[in-house]
Amino acid sequence: MKGAGAVELRSMPLLIDDGTIVQDEALRDGVIHNRHTIQPARDVVSGEFLLVSNSFAALADHFLAMMRDERGASEHTLRAYRREVSGFATFLTEMFGAEGDVRVVEHTHIRQYLLVLYKRGLTKTSAARALAAVRSWFKWMAKAGVVDVNPASLVSTPKLPKHLPRVPSVEELNVVLNGLAQRKVVTARGLQTAPSELGLALDPLNTEPARDEKAVLSEAPLVSLDESEVASALPRLGDEDEGGGTVWQERDRVIFELLYGCGIRNSELVGLDLSSLKWSDEVVLVRGKGRKERLVPLGDEAAVAIREYLPARAATLVRARKGRLVDDGPLLINQRARGNCRLTTRSVGRIVKSVALSRGLAADVHPHTLRHAFGTHMLEEGADLRAIQEMLGHERLSTTQRYTQLTSGQVQQVYERTHPRAR
């Protein structure tokens, strides 16, 4: 007896992508739903893609399920692909009907869709992003045997203007970082600032700086606060910087040191846990796009900033009765430890812009600007482009080249220093 939401059963043998043969599996829209990963089903004899429904919307759902389960795409990537692929699937449904055959789609139809996007007022960059998603969708369908060829491969990408963000100079960023390194102290004369000391990072009550900084940096941090120390270690909440945003100076310094000092993405930054810090090796384990992992060097200044932030982080978690997260929770937490305590990418963007404005940087500075600055400044100092590519986590060297900017004068200096006929 079939109910309203009953699932059709198929008795034919099926071959799953991992090679498993299954019989009488529950199928819905050509997808096996009672397995841990959602994957399109194939016939065990022909290996062809099996569909209970070949609607454009169902094919889009299959593709997005593959992106999530096989490629490990992030929520942000899935959201972007869903918007573009679903938009084109809707266009095809309006053109061919709900049960139209995807095999009749040609490159001319894709060009018509791009024309529709232009008429809606989308830029060439947005149209290129939509085309890239459609290409990936049809490439997957061609590989799965749903279509014979990828018609999107015949459509040229719109020529895009090169818009690189203005990268702050080394001096400008040093002003910001040095300003964040000034800690607030209360004296008889009122609230003043004093240079940061590494010793305070290890013990909030310690007044002596550490003697062997390198040795201290290589040791794993141990943060343990009793009730009397919690109040002294808590950050000053509710303060406002000159840009009007609330600040937590120790944490905000860590944000800038990791974004600029390690060149990591905003999403990678907020995804860091305390266990991501490999203190003995002086590296950070970063999980990037597609859940790919890489090790990024942890500089001394970033390590100092983290150690000075950890006591305040621990005190905030203890006060919020979330002490279980002190030893292995999110590295960057929100000011009042709400929810899962993890700082969001949106919050990081607001913090970076607020601090940048208060320190005299341009209004268009955002977290990705610091990543561009990381690559550009390293290249200016003579770093190898391949090494920068590895640290930035780029698959293609051409992507790294777009992240780095050299002036004509710098290019001339490199030429004069290295070419034998230039001397």
C-alpha positions, 0 to 999 in steps of 0.5 A: 500500500502506497501512501502520499509520500511513498517511495518507489521500489526497484527490484533491478540490481544497482551499482553504486559509485563505490562499487557496491551492488545493491538489490531492492534499494529505495529510490526517489528521483533516481537517488538512493536515500537510505545510504549515508551519502546521496548518490545517483544510481547506475545499472549494474550491467550497462553502468548507465545513470538510472532516473526515476525522474529526469526533470531538470530540477531533479538533475540539479538536486543530484548534482548538488548532492554530489557536490556536498557528499563527494566533493565536500563543498562548503555551505557557502559553495553549495548556496552559490551553486544552488542559486546558479544551477537552479536558475538555469534548471528553471529556465530550461523547465520554462523552455522545454516543460517540466519533463523535458529531455536534458539531452536536447539542450544545446549551447545556443540555449545556454547563450540565450540564458546568458542573454536573459541574465544580462537583460536582468542587469547582471554584470559580466562577472555574475554571468561568468559565475553562472556559466561556470556552474552550468559547465560543472553541472553538464560536465557531471551529467556527461560523466554520469552518462546522462548526456553525451556531450557538454554543450556548455563547453562550447560557450565562451566565458565573458571577458572580465575586467581585472579589478584587484583591490588596493592592497595596504602597504606594509607600513600601513598594516604595521600601524594597525597591528602595532596599535592592536598590540597596545594593551590597556592598563589601569593606573592611578592616572586612569586608563592608559596603554602599554606595550604587550608582554608575552609573559602576560599571555601565559599567566594573567597575574604574571608581571614579568615578561618571558625570558626565552620567547622562542621556548615559550612559543613552542610549548602548548598553552595551558590556560586554567583559571580559578574564580578569582582570576576569571574577573581579571582576565575577562575582556572589557565588553561594550567598549567602542572603537573610533569606527563605532564598533564594539571591540575585544582588543586581544581577539581582534589582534588575533584576527588581523595577525592570522588573516595577514600573517598566515594569509588564510581565508575568512571562512578558514579563520572562523573554522579554526579550533584550539586543536588547529594550533600545532604549537610544537611545529609552529604551524596552523592546520587549516581546512580550506575549500573542499575540506582540503587541509594544509599547514600554514606557518605560525609567525611569532607575532601571531603566536604572541597575540594568540597567547595573550588572547587565550586567558580572556577567551577562557574566562569568557567561556567559564563565565558563560558556563561553557568551560568544556570548550576552553581546551578544545573549542573554537579559537575565535569566540563571540564576546558573550559566548552565545550559541556555539560561541564561534565567531561568524564570517560576517562578524569578522568582516565587521570587525576588520572594517571597523578596526581598519577605519579607526586606524586610517585605512581605506573604507574598502578594506575587508578580510580578503584584502589582508589575504591579498596583502599577504601574497603581495608583500611576500612576493615583494620580499622575494618569496617564491610564487610556488611557495605562496601558492602552497600557503594560500591553498590555491590549486592553480598558479594563475589564481595566485598570480591574481592575488599578487601585485607588483608595480612596474618599478618592482618588476624593473628592479627584479629584471636589473638584479637577475638578467645578465644583459641588464647589468 
